[in-house]
Amino acid sequence: MSQQAALEPLTPKTTVGHATSRIDARKRVTGTATYTGDVSLPGMLYARVLRSPHPHARIRRIDVSRALATPGVKAVITHENCKVTWSSGAQPGGAIYNGSPGTRFLFNNPVRFWGDPVAAVAATDRYIAEDAINAIEVEYETLPFVLDPEEALKPGAPEIYPGGNLSPNARNQREPEAYRRGSIEEGFRAADRVFEERYSSTYLNNAQLERRVSVASWDGNKLMLYASTQGISNCQAHMAKDLSIPPENVHVICQYMGGGFGNKNQNQDFDLMAAVLAKESGAAVKLELTRKEDYTAVHGRWPTRQYYKVGVSKDGVLSAIQMRGVSGMGPYRKGSGGIYGVELYQCPNVETTMTPAYTNMGVSANMRGPSYPQGVFGIESMMDDVAYRIGMDPIEFRLKNMTRKFRDQTPYSVYSLEECVKRGAEQFEWAERWHAPGSTPGPVKRGVGMAIGSIQSALGRSGAVIRLESNGTYTVFVGVTDIGSGAKTTMALIAAEALGVPLSKIEVVSGDTDRCPFTVGESGSRNTTHTGYAIIEAARDLERQVATKGVPKSGEAIVASAMPNPTNTGAVRSSFVAHFAEVEVDLELGRIRVVKYLASQDNGRIINPLTAISQVKGAVTMGIGMALHEELLYDRRSGIPLNAGYYGARVATHLDAPDVEVHFIETDDGLGAYGAKCLGESGIIPSVAAVANAVFNATGRRIRELPITREKILGAQA
């Protein structure tokens, strides 16, 4: 399909593309949906976790005798009697510990951040478990600690692991991750002007609504795990690996889920603790974290320091882009630490280096669009600044320089970024709203900003099973867990379209590893592209069987399945977005309010417009929170987090959310599920930068450190 043809209006589908209420909406809103926290098993025990009160310390002695003697306590585990590793808690390429790269134990000694687990207790009720936790005596030898990722890389910094704080790569080499094309030196020599700036982003929490909870029980050698997970298949595989049992001996269930935003598509340490405590005690165990534990003991978005050097010609054409970045990973390498964004621009000479650093802050890993919002904030603020300094309209500058091929080499399956920018600018009335920075009169100023973004929408393996009953109903078995995106409804819509039947004929069974096939898991915005395509393939298999055997007779059924693993060769498949924001800034109070927001997006074919629009609105709201006020603060002297929780960390609420206008540019590259591409993460990618650029346009002062708080606004006016 040509790129031009792809931008023509799409032919409507019968079921797909029509706004549809969620098939499980009634159960969710009436409180009859069973979340993991609602699970209660006969004889169930309750568990609590003792956590390190130090950011870095060696455990010299631990005495659990008083805890074990507490009436009602059934099991206590520590590093002394539990040697279980948490394989998804540290990726390969982490520090060499006990001779194995990337090993992270369930209980580590030394402890390496405030909140690192030290012990876990199972008792007949939560209060007894808390009393038992307080009865455990631990003797610590405190060690030097470091919180800032740049400080951690300096000579003489406290070593979190022997050999220094530069996290090794997948080849276990301690060196920055680099990308180069062209000659950066020649690019700067050819430039008429060269600009340099530093940008930074901070650590923040995923802040999903559902608390972290796990319920585990054993039947002989088979584990039943009720988990709050984004991926039951991955959770099953990781639990089996960490407990050294066959995958078929792990049964994971997650029927309803209250959000994850990227950090739940695996097993969690509290899943393992619940399983080990259940084995030790011989009873089912529920382990639920407090909200404070959620913020301090579960990973969040990695903080970054980004240094840019950009060369540009007098007519505004980029000749060189150099980015040097540092990411704070906490003491365990659980995520990539990537800083995405330079790829948004075509430029013959590019050099990027990213250095992931160990620190004694909370662990960093995936959060909605893991490498994107912080990196796009940096590069899009930088490009906005370059446009300002050379006297160009930000739209004109981007249209002249933004990507046309991935890394200037590989074509896109569909290229629509220019269309997103042009249509969005027209719908936002950019030409009428944009003005010279800081030029509006009075202490309350208005300004507009924009930013672009993209995210790759790859294809890959997933599975689906469809059962046709003799009464003409279809049951679709998929492993998806709906984390707020309406995934179950999306799967039903795709099945109805593929089978050519009304939606009322479709029943979806999901979230149960004993009943459902492998599914990639709801992270990376992959459910629709991967599992949706598997449903289409299973429908084709069913069609072939019916053509051969005929429809099933009374009491019989036909079962079809598919486990496709498609690839997209020769082109890069991406979703493109352009966002536009208008803000109001009170220079006397430092208050910032987003008064208008427009998202112009190509996410391929939209399967369900109702949930697609809400996904973009939710992503934008998260981006606004990241831009203006969210941050988990640490005391630099003690290493203790200070403001853990929704209120303290200033998570965005409905009062912070503007009315977001969403416009989709639908394309179909002939790949995936009817041309659908990733959507859930795309909306947050440019939102932080769009708001930051609008603040600059309003005030004439560039804030280069997130979040853009009242104090920073007032300080910039001094």
Order of alpha helices (4+ residues) and beta strands (2+ residues): alpha-alpha-beta-beta-alpha-beta-beta-beta-beta-alpha-beta-alpha-beta-alpha-beta-beta-beta-alpha-beta-alpha-beta-alpha-beta-beta-beta-alpha-alpha-alpha-alpha-beta-beta-beta-alpha-beta-alpha-beta-beta-beta-alpha-beta-alpha-alpha
